[in-house]
Amino acid sequence: MAITTLPAVRPNRVFRTDPTDLWRPVDFLHRRASEPVDASSVAFFRIAFGVVALIAIVRFFAYGWIDQLYVDPLHHFSYVGFEWVRAWPAPWMHLHFGALGLLAAAIILGWRTRASLILFAVGFTYIELIDKTTYLNHYYFISLAALLLAFMPHDRAWSLDARRSGWSGWTPIWTVWALRVQIALVYCFAGFAKLNHDWIVNAAPLRFWLPQHAHLPIVGPLLDETWVAYAFSWAGAAFDLTIVAWMLWGRSRPLAFVVLVVFHLITGQLFMIGVFPYMMIAASLVFFSPDWPRRWLSRLRRQSWSADARVVRPTLSVERSWIARIAVLIALGVLAVQIVVPLRHYFYPGSVQWNEEGYRFSWRVLLTEKVGHVEYRVTDEEGRTWIELPAEYLSPLQAERMTTQPDLILATAHFIRDHYAHFGNDVEVRADVFVSLNGRPVQRLIDPTINLAAEAQGIAAKSWVLQPVAE
């Protein structure tokens, strides 16, 4: 009798996902980010940041900017959602800046560093939120860098805190890369913004700005040449778009840093952009090896250098925990926000250079030359109409900067409306606004038929901003 062998029946396979598999990429990032490196590079960044911040605060006192920008103006242009932020009256505003100066000194010394950085970040950001007309890219960078430093172990070397606590001088490698990424975002977005028709094809606005320096010795006559404006424009775009890659590559890094220093010194002298060039020069040193400050000090002291002998390298021990995973996710979220915010202008119709929707906080440096003139036509309940000028309500700096920015033009219309409402007069406010962008013919910016007194501030696209007529 033949025996028939039945094929084995394979049981139904149930595919189940191990919950821990979902976290493996996050755990991998956390493990790699926690590898210890020399802390001296991050410490140098902290010290350089404190020095530049202190210089910025001293400049506010020396040039009388505290009174000019915050105390004297009758009105301030608030950011949407931050209307509650108000300037201190004198002398409290001066005391506020004085406290920021003391905090910057504490950051340099590394004394109570985390608390000092948190307080400095909050205090400096508060100043920046008071008035839109004071916005500058380098002040925005100072706020971001202060917040970033406040949440990293940056004080494990060259600080009074390290001396008191006896820290070994090592820090997780993520601290170095976090600073590198923050700097890279500035350069890459600045370069990406330069890839527009005006900058590349028309060499604008450098074609108008460089001849203003024709009086300089030796190089002055060259700056009056059109081809030099094109060379500066193309070189500036190429620099911003590639300098991070050159700084990351070890072989090109020394020469790239020399080019970086020369670039920022030239732009700082030609365009008077405050402490920004010096901040970027000092900050870009973080692209060098994390132990570069100790190696250079050893050379200056004519001592032999041994990275392994100077301190006991800590044993790497990374545990999987919810705290670590959340920290990685928060870091990725912050990175995503910093990528989306500079690109938000793509969600608005028209050119960002014209309507300035999404212009701030996007690292658009030295891209536009805009000249404008604004008059307001005010009509009361009895039908009487008269002209109001912005200078009657604003400081000279505010009146100069609001003429080309639609949100500031709207806010000024509200100042006029509220002024007459205080005396019980309900008025309509319309604006005649004429603007020239990068040497183009003057065109209307605002629909003159719209009652701006009835329009609300917000982040939505402004339908009353007219699009420029094609040339």
C-alpha positions as a Markdown table, in Angstrom:
| # | Residue | x | y | z |
|---|---|---|---|---|
| 1 | Met | 0.0 | 0.0 | 0.0 |
| 2 | Ala | 1.5 | 3.3 | -1.1 |
| 3 | Ile | 1.7 | 6.0 | 1.5 |
| 4 | Thr | 0.9 | 9.4 | 0.2 |
| 5 | Thr | 2.8 | 12.2 | 1.9 |
| 6 | Leu | 0.8 | 15.3 | 2.2 |
| 7 | Pro | 2.6 | 18.6 | 1.8 |
| 8 | Ala | 3.1 | 20.4 | 5.0 |
| 9 | Val | 0.6 | 23.1 | 5.6 |
| 10 | Arg | 2.3 | 26.4 | 6.2 |
| 11 | Pro | 0.4 | 28.3 | 8.9 |
| 12 | Asn | -0.9 | 31.8 | 8.0 |
| 13 | Arg | 1.9 | 34.3 | 8.7 |
| 14 | Val | 0.7 | 37.3 | 10.7 |
| 15 | Phe | 2.9 | 40.3 | 10.1 |
| 16 | Arg | 3.2 | 42.5 | 13.1 |
| 17 | Thr | 5.3 | 45.6 | 13.4 |
| 18 | Asp | 7.4 | 45.8 | 16.5 |
| 19 | Pro | 6.7 | 49.2 | 18.0 |
| 20 | Thr | 10.4 | 49.7 | 18.6 |
| 21 | Asp | 11.1 | 49.5 | 14.9 |
| 22 | Leu | 9.2 | 52.8 | 14.4 |
| 23 | Trp | 11.7 | 54.5 | 16.6 |
| 24 | Arg | 14.9 | 53.0 | 15.1 |
| 25 | Pro | 15.7 | 56.0 | 12.9 |
| 26 | Val | 15.1 | 58.4 | 15.8 |
| 27 | Asp | 17.2 | 56.2 | 18.1 |
| 28 | Phe | 20.0 | 56.1 | 15.5 |
| 29 | Leu | 20.0 | 59.9 | 15.2 |
| 30 | His | 20.1 | 60.2 | 18.9 |
| 31 | Arg | 23.0 | 57.7 | 19.3 |
| 32 | Arg | 25.1 | 59.4 | 16.6 |
| 33 | Ala | 24.3 | 62.9 | 17.9 |
| 34 | Ser | 25.4 | 61.9 | 21.4 |
| 35 | Glu | 29.0 | 61.0 | 20.4 |
| 36 | Pro | 31.4 | 63.1 | 22.4 |
| 37 | Val | 33.7 | 65.7 | 20.8 |
| 38 | Asp | 35.9 | 68.5 | 22.1 |
| 39 | Ala | 33.8 | 71.3 | 23.6 |
| 40 | Ser | 36.2 | 74.1 | 22.9 |
| 41 | Ser | 34.7 | 75.0 | 19.4 |
| 42 | Val | 31.3 | 75.4 | 20.9 |
| 43 | Ala | 32.7 | 77.4 | 23.8 |
| 44 | Phe | 34.5 | 79.7 | 21.3 |
| 45 | Phe | 31.2 | 80.2 | 19.5 |
| 46 | Arg | 29.5 | 81.1 | 22.8 |
| 47 | Ile | 32.2 | 83.6 | 23.7 |
| 48 | Ala | 32.2 | 85.2 | 20.2 |
| 49 | Phe | 28.4 | 85.4 | 20.3 |
| 50 | Gly | 28.6 | 87.2 | 23.7 |
| 51 | Val | 31.2 | 89.6 | 22.4 |
| 52 | Val | 29.2 | 90.5 | 19.3 |
| 53 | Ala | 26.0 | 90.8 | 21.3 |
| 54 | Leu | 27.8 | 93.1 | 23.8 |
| 55 | Ile | 29.1 | 95.3 | 21.0 |
| 56 | Ala | 25.5 | 95.5 | 19.6 |
| 57 | Ile | 24.2 | 96.6 | 23.0 |
| 58 | Val | 26.9 | 99.2 | 23.4 |
| 59 | Arg | 26.1 | 100.6 | 19.9 |
| 60 | Phe | 22.5 | 101.2 | 21.0 |
| 61 | Phe | 23.7 | 103.4 | 23.8 |
| 62 | Ala | 26.5 | 105.1 | 21.8 |
| 63 | Tyr | 24.3 | 106.1 | 18.9 |
| 64 | Gly | 21.2 | 107.1 | 20.9 |
| 65 | Trp | 19.1 | 104.4 | 19.3 |
| 66 | Ile | 17.3 | 103.5 | 22.5 |
| 67 | Asp | 15.5 | 106.8 | 22.6 |
| 68 | Gln | 15.3 | 107.2 | 18.8 |
| 69 | Leu | 13.8 | 103.7 | 18.1 |
| 70 | Tyr | 11.8 | 102.9 | 21.3 |
| 71 | Val | 11.2 | 105.8 | 23.6 |
| 72 | Asp | 10.5 | 108.8 | 21.4 |
| 73 | Pro | 8.1 | 107.4 | 18.7 |
| 74 | Leu | 4.4 | 107.9 | 19.4 |
| 75 | His | 3.5 | 104.7 | 17.7 |
| 76 | His | 5.1 | 101.3 | 17.1 |
| 77 | Phe | 4.5 | 98.8 | 14.3 |
| 78 | Ser | 3.5 | 95.6 | 16.1 |
| 79 | Tyr | 3.8 | 92.1 | 14.7 |
| 80 | Val | 0.6 | 90.2 | 14.1 |
| 81 | Gly | -0.2 | 88.3 | 17.4 |
| 82 | Phe | 2.3 | 90.4 | 19.4 |
| 83 | Glu | 0.3 | 93.6 | 19.7 |
| 84 | Trp | 0.6 | 93.3 | 23.4 |
| 85 | Val | 4.4 | 93.9 | 23.3 |
| 86 | Arg | 5.0 | 97.5 | 24.3 |
| 87 | Ala | 8.2 | 99.5 | 24.9 |
| 88 | Trp | 9.2 | 100.4 | 28.4 |
| 89 | Pro | 9.0 | 104.1 | 29.2 |
| 90 | Ala | 12.2 | 105.9 | 30.0 |
| 91 | Pro | 14.4 | 105.2 | 31.9 |
| 92 | Trp | 13.2 | 101.5 | 32.1 |
| 93 | Met | 14.1 | 100.9 | 28.4 |
| 94 | His | 17.7 | 102.0 | 29.1 |
| 95 | Leu | 17.8 | 99.7 | 32.2 |
| 96 | His | 16.5 | 96.9 | 30.0 |
| 97 | Phe | 19.4 | 97.4 | 27.5 |
| 98 | Gly | 21.8 | 97.7 | 30.4 |
| 99 | Ala | 20.6 | 94.3 | 31.8 |
| 100 | Leu | 21.2 | 92.8 | 28.3 |
| 101 | Gly | 24.7 | 94.1 | 28.4 |
| 102 | Leu | 25.4 | 92.4 | 31.8 |
| 103 | Leu | 23.8 | 89.2 | 30.5 |
| 104 | Ala | 26.1 | 89.3 | 27.4 |
| 105 | Ala | 29.1 | 89.7 | 29.7 |
| 106 | Ala | 27.9 | 86.7 | 31.8 |
| 107 | Ile | 27.6 | 84.7 | 28.5 |
| 108 | Ile | 31.2 | 85.6 | 27.7 |
| 109 | Leu | 32.5 | 84.5 | 31.1 |
| 110 | Gly | 30.3 | 81.4 | 31.2 |
| 111 | Trp | 28.6 | 82.4 | 34.5 |
| 112 | Arg | 25.2 | 80.9 | 35.0 |
| 113 | Thr | 25.3 | 80.5 | 31.3 |
| 114 | Arg | 22.1 | 78.7 | 30.6 |
| 115 | Ala | 20.0 | 81.2 | 32.7 |
| 116 | Ser | 21.9 | 84.1 | 31.2 |
| 117 | Leu | 21.2 | 82.9 | 27.7 |
| 118 | Ile | 17.5 | 82.3 | 28.3 |
| 119 | Leu | 17.1 | 85.7 | 29.8 |
| 120 | Phe | 19.1 | 87.4 | 27.0 |
| 121 | Ala | 17.2 | 85.6 | 24.3 |
| 122 | Val | 13.9 | 86.6 | 25.8 |
| 123 | Gly | 15.0 | 90.2 | 26.5 |
| 124 | Phe | 16.5 | 90.7 | 23.0 |
| 125 | Thr | 13.6 | 89.1 | 21.2 |
| 126 | Tyr | 11.3 | 91.4 | 23.2 |
| 127 | Ile | 13.1 | 94.4 | 21.8 |
| 128 | Glu | 12.8 | 93.0 | 18.2 |
| 129 | Leu | 9.1 | 92.5 | 18.6 |
| 130 | Ile | 8.4 | 96.1 | 19.6 |
| 131 | Asp | 8.6 | 97.5 | 16.1 |
| 132 | Lys | 8.8 | 96.0 | 12.6 |
| 133 | Thr | 10.8 | 98.9 | 11.3 |
| 134 | Thr | 13.8 | 97.9 | 13.5 |
| 135 | Tyr | 13.9 | 94.4 | 11.9 |
| 136 | Leu | 17.4 | 93.4 | 10.8 |
| 137 | Asn | 18.6 | 90.0 | 9.7 |
| 138 | His | 21.5 | 90.0 | 12.1 |
| 139 | Tyr | 19.3 | 90.8 | 15.1 |
| 140 | Tyr | 17.1 | 87.9 | 14.1 |
| 141 | Phe | 20.2 | 85.7 | 14.0 |
| 142 | Ile | 21.2 | 86.9 | 17.4 |
| 143 | Ser | 17.8 | 85.8 | 18.8 |
| 144 | Leu | 18.0 | 82.4 | 17.1 |
| 145 | Ala | 21.6 | 81.8 | 18.2 |
| 146 | Ala | 20.8 | 82.8 | 21.8 |
| 147 | Leu | 17.8 | 80.4 | 21.9 |
| 148 | Leu | 19.9 | 77.6 | 20.3 |
| 149 | Leu | 22.8 | 78.0 | 22.8 |
| 150 | Ala | 20.4 | 78.1 | 25.7 |
| 151 | Phe | 19.3 | 74.5 | 25.1 |
| 152 | Met | 22.7 | 73.0 | 24.5 |
| 153 | Pro | 25.6 | 72.0 | 26.8 |
| 154 | His | 27.9 | 74.8 | 25.5 |
| 155 | Asp | 29.5 | 75.7 | 28.9 |
| 156 | Arg | 31.6 | 72.5 | 29.4 |
| 157 | Ala | 34.8 | 74.3 | 28.5 |
| 158 | Trp | 36.2 | 77.8 | 29.0 |
| 159 | Ser | 33.5 | 78.9 | 31.4 |
| 160 | Leu | 33.2 | 79.7 | 35.1 |
| 161 | Asp | 30.4 | 77.1 | 35.2 |
| 162 | Ala | 32.8 | 74.4 | 33.9 |
| 163 | Arg | 35.5 | 75.4 | 36.5 |
| 164 | Arg | 32.9 | 75.2 | 39.3 |
| 165 | Ser | 31.4 | 71.9 | 38.2 |
| 166 | Gly | 34.6 | 70.2 | 37.0 |
| 167 | Trp | 33.2 | 69.2 | 33.6 |
| 168 | Ser | 35.6 | 67.2 | 31.4 |
| 169 | Gly | 35.6 | 69.5 | 28.3 |
| 170 | Trp | 33.6 | 67.2 | 26.0 |
| 171 | Thr | 30.2 | 67.9 | 24.5 |
| 172 | Pro | 27.8 | 65.9 | 22.3 |
| 173 | Ile | 28.6 | 66.3 | 18.6 |
| 174 | Trp | 25.0 | 67.4 | 17.9 |
| 175 | Thr | 25.9 | 70.8 | 19.5 |
| 176 | Val | 28.5 | 71.4 | 16.8 |
| 177 | Trp | 26.2 | 70.3 | 14.0 |
| 178 | Ala | 23.2 | 72.3 | 15.3 |
| 179 | Leu | 25.3 | 75.5 | 15.0 |
| 180 | Arg | 26.6 | 74.5 | 11.6 |
| 181 | Val | 23.0 | 73.9 | 10.3 |
| 182 | Gln | 21.8 | 77.2 | 11.7 |
| 183 | Ile | 24.6 | 79.0 | 9.8 |
| 184 | Ala | 24.1 | 77.0 | 6.7 |
| 185 | Leu | 20.4 | 78.0 | 6.7 |
| 186 | Val | 21.4 | 81.7 | 6.6 |
| 187 | Tyr | 23.8 | 81.3 | 3.7 |
| 188 | Cys | 21.7 | 78.9 | 1.6 |
| 189 | Phe | 18.5 | 80.9 | 1.8 |
| 190 | Ala | 20.4 | 84.2 | 1.2 |
| 191 | Gly | 21.9 | 82.6 | -1.9 |
| 192 | Phe | 18.6 | 81.1 | -3.1 |
| 193 | Ala | 16.9 | 84.5 | -2.7 |
| 194 | Lys | 19.5 | 86.0 | -5.1 |
| 195 | Leu | 18.4 | 83.7 | -7.9 |
| 196 | Asn | 16.0 | 86.3 | -9.3 |
| 197 | His | 15.8 | 88.3 | -12.5 |
| 198 | Asp | 16.8 | 91.6 | -10.9 |
| 199 | Trp | 19.9 | 90.2 | -9.2 |
| 200 | Ile | 21.2 | 88.0 | -12.0 |
| 201 | Val | 20.1 | 89.7 | -15.2 |
| 202 | Asn | 20.0 | 93.4 | -14.1 |
| 203 | Ala | 22.6 | 93.4 | -11.4 |
| 204 | Ala | 20.1 | 95.3 | -9.3 |
| 205 | Pro | 20.3 | 96.8 | -6.8 |
| 206 | Leu | 24.1 | 96.7 | -6.7 |
| 207 | Arg | 24.2 | 98.6 | -10.0 |
| 208 | Phe | 22.7 | 101.6 | -8.1 |
| 209 | Trp | 24.6 | 101.1 | -4.8 |
| 210 | Leu | 28.2 | 100.5 | -5.8 |
| 211 | Pro | 28.6 | 103.9 | -7.7 |
| 212 | Gln | 27.8 | 105.6 | -4.4 |
| 213 | His | 31.3 | 104.5 | -3.3 |
| 214 | Ala | 33.1 | 105.8 | -6.4 |
| 215 | His | 34.9 | 108.4 | -4.2 |
| 216 | Leu | 37.0 | 105.6 | -2.4 |
| 217 | Pro | 40.7 | 105.6 | -3.2 |
| 218 | Ile | 42.0 | 103.0 | -5.7 |
| 219 | Val | 38.9 | 100.9 | -6.0 |
| 220 | Gly | 36.5 | 103.8 | -6.3 |
| 221 | Pro | 36.6 | 104.2 | -10.1 |
| 222 | Leu | 36.0 | 100.5 | -10.5 |
| 223 | Leu | 32.8 | 100.6 | -8.5 |
| 224 | Asp | 31.4 | 103.0 | -11.0 |
| 225 | Glu | 31.7 | 100.3 | -13.8 |
| 226 | Thr | 28.6 | 98.3 | -14.7 |
| 227 | Trp | 30.5 | 95.1 | -15.2 |
| 228 | Val | 31.7 | 95.3 | -11.6 |
| 229 | Ala | 28.1 | 95.4 | -10.4 |
| 230 | Tyr | 27.4 | 92.2 | -12.4 |
| 231 | Ala | 30.6 | 90.6 | -11.1 |
| 232 | Phe | 29.6 | 91.4 | -7.5 |
| 233 | Ser | 26.1 | 90.1 | -8.0 |
| 234 | Trp | 27.1 | 86.8 | -9.5 |
| 235 | Ala | 29.9 | 86.3 | -7.1 |
| 236 | Gly | 27.6 | 87.1 | -4.2 |
| 237 | Ala | 25.1 | 84.5 | -5.3 |
| 238 | Ala | 27.8 | 81.9 | -5.9 |
| 239 | Phe | 29.4 | 82.6 | -2.5 |
| 240 | Asp | 26.1 | 82.2 | -0.5 |
| 241 | Leu | 25.1 | 79.0 | -2.4 |
| 242 | Thr | 28.4 | 77.2 | -2.1 |
| 243 | Ile | 30.4 | 78.5 | 0.9 |
| 244 | Val | 28.8 | 75.9 | 3.3 |
| 245 | Ala | 30.0 | 73.0 | 1.0 |
| 246 | Trp | 33.5 | 74.5 | 0.8 |
| 247 | Met | 33.6 | 75.0 | 4.6 |
| 248 | Leu | 32.5 | 71.4 | 5.2 |
| 249 | Trp | 35.2 | 69.9 | 2.9 |
| 250 | Gly | 38.4 | 69.7 | 4.9 |
| 251 | Arg | 40.7 | 70.3 | 2.0 |
| 252 | Ser | 39.0 | 73.5 | 0.9 |
| 253 | Arg | 38.1 | 74.8 | 4.3 |
| 254 | Pro | 41.2 | 77.0 | 5.0 |
| 255 | Leu | 41.0 | 78.8 | 1.6 |
| 256 | Ala | 37.2 | 79.0 | 1.9 |
| 257 | Phe | 37.4 | 80.7 | 5.3 |
| 258 | Val | 39.8 | 83.3 | 3.9 |
| 259 | Val | 37.3 | 84.0 | 1.1 |
| 260 | Leu | 34.5 | 84.2 | 3.7 |
| 261 | Val | 36.4 | 86.7 | 5.8 |
| 262 | Val | 37.3 | 88.9 | 2.7 |
| 263 | Phe | 33.7 | 88.7 | 1.5 |
| 264 | His | 32.2 | 89.8 | 4.8 |
| 265 | Leu | 34.7 | 92.6 | 5.3 |
| 266 | Ile | 34.0 | 94.0 | 1.9 |
| 267 | Thr | 30.2 | 93.9 | 2.3 |
| 268 | Gly | 30.5 | 95.3 | 5.8 |
| 269 | Gln | 32.4 | 98.3 | 4.5 |
| 270 | Leu | 30.3 | 99.0 | 1.4 |
| 271 | Phe | 26.8 | 98.5 | 2.8 |
| 272 | Met | 27.1 | 99.3 | 6.5 |
| 273 | Ile | 25.2 | 96.3 | 7.8 |
| 274 | Gly | 26.2 | 96.6 | 11.4 |
| 275 | Val | 27.7 | 93.6 | 13.3 |
| 276 | Phe | 26.3 | 91.0 | 10.9 |
| 277 | Pro | 29.6 | 90.5 | 8.9 |
| 278 | Tyr | 31.6 | 90.0 | 12.1 |
| 279 | Met | 29.0 | 87.7 | 13.6 |
| 280 | Met | 29.1 | 85.5 | 10.5 |
| 281 | Ile | 32.9 | 85.4 | 10.4 |
| 282 | Ala | 33.2 | 84.3 | 14.1 |
| 283 | Ala | 30.3 | 81.9 | 13.8 |
| 284 | Ser | 31.7 | 80.2 | 10.7 |
| 285 | Leu | 34.7 | 79.0 | 12.6 |
| 286 | Val | 32.4 | 76.2 | 14.0 |
| 287 | Phe | 32.9 | 74.4 | 10.6 |
| 288 | Phe | 36.5 | 73.7 | 11.6 |
| 289 | Ser | 37.4 | 70.6 | 13.7 |
| 290 | Pro | 35.7 | 70.8 | 17.1 |
| 291 | Asp | 39.1 | 70.9 | 18.8 |
| 292 | Trp | 40.6 | 73.7 | 16.7 |
| 293 | Pro | 40.7 | 76.3 | 19.5 |
| 294 | Arg | 42.7 | 74.0 | 21.8 |
| 295 | Arg | 45.1 | 73.1 | 19.0 |
| 296 | Trp | 45.7 | 76.7 | 18.2 |
| 297 | Leu | 46.3 | 77.6 | 21.9 |
| 298 | Ser | 48.8 | 74.7 | 22.1 |
| 299 | Arg | 50.7 | 76.1 | 19.1 |
| 300 | Leu | 50.7 | 79.6 | 20.6 |
| 301 | Arg | 52.1 | 78.2 | 23.8 |
| 302 | Arg | 54.5 | 76.0 | 21.9 |
| 303 | Gln | 53.2 | 72.9 | 23.5 |
| 304 | Ser | 52.7 | 69.4 | 22.0 |
| 305 | Trp | 49.1 | 68.5 | 21.2 |
| 306 | Ser | 47.4 | 65.3 | 22.1 |
| 307 | Ala | 43.7 | 65.2 | 21.9 |
| 308 | Asp | 43.5 | 61.9 | 23.8 |
| 309 | Ala | 45.8 | 62.9 | 26.6 |
| 310 | Arg | 44.4 | 66.2 | 27.7 |
| 311 | Val | 41.2 | 64.9 | 29.3 |
| 312 | Val | 39.6 | 61.5 | 30.0 |
| 313 | Arg | 37.2 | 60.8 | 27.1 |
| 314 | Pro | 33.8 | 60.0 | 28.5 |
| 315 | Thr | 32.2 | 56.6 | 27.9 |
| 316 | Leu | 29.4 | 56.9 | 25.4 |
| 317 | Ser | 26.2 | 55.6 | 26.9 |
| 318 | Val | 23.1 | 56.4 | 25.1 |
| 319 | Glu | 19.8 | 55.0 | 26.5 |
| 320 | Arg | 16.6 | 54.8 | 24.6 |
| 321 | Ser | 14.2 | 57.0 | 26.4 |
| 322 | Trp | 11.1 | 59.1 | 25.6 |
| 323 | Ile | 13.0 | 62.2 | 26.6 |
| 324 | Ala | 15.7 | 61.5 | 24.0 |
| 325 | Arg | 13.2 | 60.6 | 21.3 |
| 326 | Ile | 11.2 | 63.7 | 22.0 |
| 327 | Ala | 14.4 | 65.8 | 21.9 |
| 328 | Val | 15.2 | 64.5 | 18.4 |
| 329 | Leu | 11.7 | 65.1 | 17.2 |
| 330 | Ile | 11.7 | 68.7 | 18.6 |
| 331 | Ala | 15.0 | 69.3 | 16.8 |
| 332 | Leu | 13.7 | 68.1 | 13.5 |
| 333 | Gly | 10.5 | 70.2 | 14.0 |
| 334 | Val | 12.6 | 73.3 | 14.7 |
| 335 | Leu | 14.6 | 72.6 | 11.5 |
| 336 | Ala | 11.4 | 72.2 | 9.5 |
| 337 | Val | 10.0 | 75.5 | 10.8 |
| 338 | Gln | 13.2 | 77.3 | 9.8 |
| 339 | Ile | 13.0 | 75.8 | 6.3 |
| 340 | Val | 9.3 | 76.7 | 5.8 |
| 341 | Val | 9.3 | 80.2 | 7.2 |
| 342 | Pro | 11.8 | 81.7 | 4.6 |
| 343 | Leu | 9.8 | 80.0 | 1.9 |
| 344 | Arg | 6.3 | 81.2 | 3.0 |
| 345 | His | 6.2 | 83.9 | 0.4 |
| 346 | Tyr | 5.4 | 81.2 | -2.2 |
| 347 | Phe | 2.0 | 81.0 | -0.6 |
| 348 | Tyr | 1.2 | 84.6 | -1.6 |
| 349 | Pro | 0.5 | 85.9 | -5.1 |
| 350 | Gly | 2.9 | 88.2 | -6.8 |
| 351 | Ser | 6.5 | 89.1 | -6.2 |
| 352 | Val | 7.8 | 89.1 | -2.6 |
| 353 | Gln | 10.1 | 92.0 | -3.5 |
| 354 | Trp | 7.0 | 94.1 | -4.4 |
| 355 | Asn | 4.4 | 93.1 | -1.9 |
| 356 | Glu | 6.8 | 92.0 | 0.8 |
| 357 | Glu | 4.5 | 89.2 | 1.9 |
| 358 | Gly | 6.9 | 86.9 | 3.7 |
| 359 | Tyr | 9.9 | 89.1 | 3.3 |
| 360 | Arg | 11.0 | 89.3 | 6.9 |
| 361 | Phe | 12.7 | 86.3 | 8.6 |
| 362 | Ser | 13.7 | 84.9 | 5.2 |
| 363 | Trp | 17.4 | 86.0 | 5.0 |
| 364 | Arg | 16.7 | 88.2 | 2.0 |
| 365 | Val | 19.8 | 90.3 | 2.4 |
| 366 | Leu | 20.5 | 93.4 | 0.2 |
| 367 | Leu | 18.1 | 92.5 | -2.5 |
| 368 | Thr | 15.9 | 95.5 | -3.1 |
| 369 | Glu | 16.2 | 99.3 | -3.7 |
| 370 | Lys | 12.7 | 100.7 | -3.1 |
| 371 | Val | 11.7 | 104.3 | -3.1 |
| 372 | Gly | 8.2 | 105.4 | -2.2 |
| 373 | His | 5.9 | 108.3 | -1.4 |
| 374 | Val | 2.7 | 108.0 | 0.7 |
| 375 | Glu | -0.1 | 110.4 | 1.2 |
| 376 | Tyr | -3.4 | 109.6 | 3.0 |
| 377 | Arg | -6.7 | 111.0 | 2.0 |
| 378 | Val | -8.9 | 111.3 | 5.1 |
| 379 | Thr | -12.7 | 111.7 | 4.8 |
| 380 | Asp | -15.0 | 112.4 | 7.7 |
| 381 | Glu | -18.7 | 111.6 | 8.2 |
| 382 | Glu | -19.7 | 114.9 | 6.6 |
| 383 | Gly | -17.8 | 114.2 | 3.4 |
| 384 | Arg | -14.9 | 116.6 | 4.0 |
| 385 | Thr | -11.6 | 115.3 | 2.7 |
| 386 | Trp | -8.0 | 116.4 | 3.5 |
| 387 | Ile | -4.5 | 115.1 | 3.2 |
| 388 | Glu | -2.4 | 113.6 | 6.1 |
| 389 | Leu | 1.3 | 112.8 | 5.8 |
| 390 | Pro | 2.9 | 109.9 | 7.7 |
| 391 | Ala | 5.6 | 112.2 | 9.2 |
| 392 | Glu | 2.9 | 113.8 | 11.4 |
| 393 | Tyr | 2.4 | 110.5 | 13.2 |
| 394 | Leu | 5.8 | 108.7 | 12.9 |
| 395 | Ser | 9.5 | 109.1 | 13.7 |
| 396 | Pro | 11.8 | 109.9 | 10.7 |
| 397 | Leu | 13.0 | 106.3 | 10.5 |
| 398 | Gln | 9.5 | 104.9 | 10.7 |
| 399 | Ala | 8.2 | 107.4 | 8.1 |
| 400 | Glu | 11.1 | 106.4 | 5.7 |
| 401 | Arg | 10.6 | 102.7 | 6.0 |
| 402 | Met | 6.9 | 102.5 | 5.9 |
| 403 | Thr | 6.5 | 104.1 | 2.4 |
| 404 | Thr | 7.2 | 100.8 | 0.6 |
| 405 | Gln | 5.8 | 98.2 | 3.0 |
| 406 | Pro | 2.1 | 97.5 | 2.7 |
| 407 | Asp | 1.6 | 96.2 | 6.3 |
| 408 | Leu | 3.2 | 99.4 | 7.7 |
| 409 | Ile | 1.1 | 101.5 | 5.3 |
| 410 | Leu | -2.0 | 99.8 | 6.7 |
| 411 | Ala | -0.9 | 100.3 | 10.3 |
| 412 | Thr | -0.3 | 104.0 | 9.7 |
| 413 | Ala | -3.8 | 104.3 | 8.3 |
| 414 | His | -5.0 | 102.7 | 11.6 |
| 415 | Phe | -3.0 | 105.3 | 13.6 |
| 416 | Ile | -4.8 | 108.1 | 11.7 |
| 417 | Arg | -8.1 | 106.4 | 12.2 |
| 418 | Asp | -7.6 | 105.9 | 15.9 |
| 419 | His | -6.3 | 109.5 | 16.3 |
| 420 | Tyr | -9.6 | 111.0 | 15.0 |
| 421 | Ala | -11.7 | 108.3 | 16.8 |
| 422 | His | -10.2 | 109.6 | 20.0 |
| 423 | Phe | -12.0 | 112.9 | 19.3 |
| 424 | Gly | -15.2 | 111.1 | 18.3 |
| 425 | Asn | -14.8 | 111.5 | 14.6 |
| 426 | Asp | -15.3 | 108.3 | 12.5 |
| 427 | Val | -13.1 | 108.7 | 9.4 |
| 428 | Glu | -12.2 | 106.8 | 6.3 |
| 429 | Val | -8.6 | 106.6 | 5.3 |
| 430 | Arg | -7.3 | 105.9 | 1.7 |
| 431 | Ala | -3.8 | 106.0 | 0.5 |
| 432 | Asp | -2.0 | 107.3 | -2.6 |
| 433 | Val | 1.2 | 105.2 | -2.6 |
| 434 | Phe | 3.8 | 105.3 | -5.4 |
| 435 | Val | 6.8 | 103.0 | -5.4 |
| 436 | Ser | 9.8 | 102.4 | -7.6 |
| 437 | Leu | 11.5 | 98.9 | -7.3 |
| 438 | Asn | 15.1 | 98.5 | -8.3 |
| 439 | Gly | 15.1 | 101.4 | -10.7 |
| 440 | Arg | 11.8 | 100.7 | -12.5 |
| 441 | Pro | 9.3 | 103.4 | -13.2 |
| 442 | Val | 7.1 | 104.6 | -10.3 |
| 443 | Gln | 3.9 | 102.6 | -10.0 |
| 444 | Arg | 1.0 | 102.5 | -7.6 |
| 445 | Leu | 1.3 | 100.0 | -4.7 |
| 446 | Ile | -2.0 | 100.4 | -3.0 |
| 447 | Asp | -5.5 | 100.5 | -4.4 |
| 448 | Pro | -6.5 | 104.2 | -3.8 |
| 449 | Thr | -10.2 | 103.3 | -3.6 |
| 450 | Ile | -9.9 | 101.0 | -0.6 |
| 451 | Asn | -10.7 | 102.4 | 2.9 |
| 452 | Leu | -7.7 | 101.1 | 4.8 |
| 453 | Ala | -9.3 | 102.1 | 8.1 |
| 454 | Ala | -11.7 | 99.2 | 7.6 |
| 455 | Glu | -9.1 | 96.6 | 6.6 |
| 456 | Ala | -7.7 | 94.3 | 9.3 |
| 457 | Gln | -4.1 | 93.3 | 9.9 |
| 458 | Gly | -3.3 | 89.7 | 9.4 |
| 459 | Ile | -1.2 | 87.1 | 7.6 |
| 460 | Ala | -3.7 | 86.6 | 4.7 |
| 461 | Ala | -2.8 | 88.0 | 1.3 |
| 462 | Lys | -3.7 | 91.6 | 0.9 |
| 463 | Ser | -6.1 | 92.0 | -1.9 |
| 464 | Trp | -5.7 | 95.8 | -1.9 |
| 465 | Val | -2.0 | 95.6 | -2.9 |
| 466 | Leu | -1.8 | 96.3 | -6.6 |
| 467 | Gln | 0.4 | 94.1 | -8.8 |
| 468 | Pro | 3.0 | 96.0 | -10.8 |
| 469 | Val | 2.3 | 96.6 | -14.5 |
| 470 | Ala | 4.8 | 94.7 | -16.7 |
| 471 | Glu | 7.4 | 96.8 | -18.5 |
